[in-house]
Amino acid sequence: TAGITQAPTSQILAAGRSMTLRCTQDMRHNAMYWYRQDLGLGLRLIHYSNTAGTTGKGEVPDGYSVSRANTDDFPLTLASAVPSQTSVYFCASSDSSAGELFFGEGSRLTVL
Amino acid sequence: RKEVEQDPGPFNVPEGATVAFNCTYSNSASQSFFWYRQDCRKEPKLLMSVYSSGNEDGRFTAQLNRASQYISLLIRDSKLSDSATYLCVVSSGAGSYQLTFGKGTKLSVIP
């Protein structure tokens, strides 16, 4: 079982360009999340979705948008990238009643 | 006061040692507590949940003290493979989107 698949694994992006990080899960989990992880700051929630068709803002949502058209996919879009969005991005999912998060392997994004 | 605080370490311990990590949280209404493990340049993975009565999984023991609002993780007989960053995670209420991660404590087990 693949679990959570993220793409791309790594990307260098020019400032001002748009970018979509893809996330797909095959566990039929209701809830999905996007986190960013920065040295010294830990994991911070960007956006989440408790179920298909709904999304919500996390701790650091500015500059990012998400959609949840179906259960399996939860893409994260940067409309106009800035250098401060250089980070490692993790997608995660959970059976919301259990609390355990399953993470993808991460997408390392560098904005120049 | 930050919501979830951990000593960042690093903790450098010899093989076979016992090491303990503490984590404090600020929200007294927090409902669920976890320890995650993250290897270098890898994704976090659940190590164990933390229950009010305390719980043990092999060499790992987790404790919760609600009155003092702290969680602990004890690792006995440390192995080289235990080297990782340990993340304290607190859920503030119903619904996993309210999980807050500590910044992690780095452990290096030395031969």
Interface residues (C-beta under 8 A of the other chain):
Chain A: A31 Y33 Y35 G40 L41 G42 L43 R44 L45 Y48 N50 G56 G58 F90 S94 S96 A98 G99 E100 L101 F103 G104 E105 G106
Chain B: S32 F34 Y36 K42 E43 P44 K45 L46 S49 L87 S91 G95 S96 Y97 L99 F101 G102 K103 G104
